[in-house]
Amino acid sequence: MLHLQAGMIYLFHGTDELARTEALRAAKAAIPPELSDLNLAVLDGRKLKLDLLAAACESLPFLAERRLVIVEDALKHVRADDARRICEYLTRVPDTTDLIFVERDAVDKRGALFTWLKKHAQVREFEPRQGTELHRWLQQRAAELDARLAPEAAAVLVEFVGNESRALDNELRKLANYVGPGGTIDAAAVRRLVPDSSEASVFAFIDALAMQRLEPALTLLHQLLEDGEPPLKLLFMIGRQVRLLIQVKELAAQRLKPEAIAAQIKQPPFVVKKALDQATRFRPAALVQLHDRLIELDHALKTGRVEQQSGLELLVAELCAPPKHAARASVR
């Protein structure tokens, strides 16, 4: 819980949106709801002028000891001459006012306003948690949702989602509802309910290949590689997705409904529905040709005949080329 010191100036910034939002919510909660209209002012930093800031800060609190003034996104937008005047004024903010500057985007740390705040204000930088701190936060969050998070489940959750707290919180809520009050979230539940973000990128990559969109396909490929996906692992994931598309396309041709397909291949229904939509973009023989091409490329990469990233880029170029120029398999 955040406790503001009387008459203090704060700067909240950083990329952890959930933590930043919750800290701001805690600050607002200190004001009784029935008095918030009179003791809380929120200013748009994009239009911030000294007279507006002074008027908000110097208003006396009503039936309370303090009032709260929040300035959103000023550091990025305030002009240099306005920033200098605001810095001079900040030394005169009344003790009855708590003033919080909140920045949603990256902060220019060379600016005059940031320099003043860093020296004179309470600065709270909200950055994504890592390692042990992240796992401890996940356990605490699960407990607040009346669930227990198994350590191996936490590891899988971070692997699938990353360390973005808002996304992790959303998935935890879904998992807690799934296991029920007092239940345990295990790794199997995470694998069953939580989409792997890297697999989502692979899905988008395959979709770009299916539509023979060269530029988006290369962009997605490079993004996956920059995110640290090893080329051979990426090739494996692409192959796994292609095999899934072959399965659902064959079963759909047998007039099975998506729910029946999901039960037969042991995949969540939402995965099957997305795969069915994607599979319709391929001609029947194209998926098999693509799978064969992936096997060839896998052998070439493992034996060193082709440099790994170049081999993947060549595959994209082949599949996205117009039919008369395609060297091997075509998806259309």
Disulfide bonds with the S-S distance in Angstrom:
none
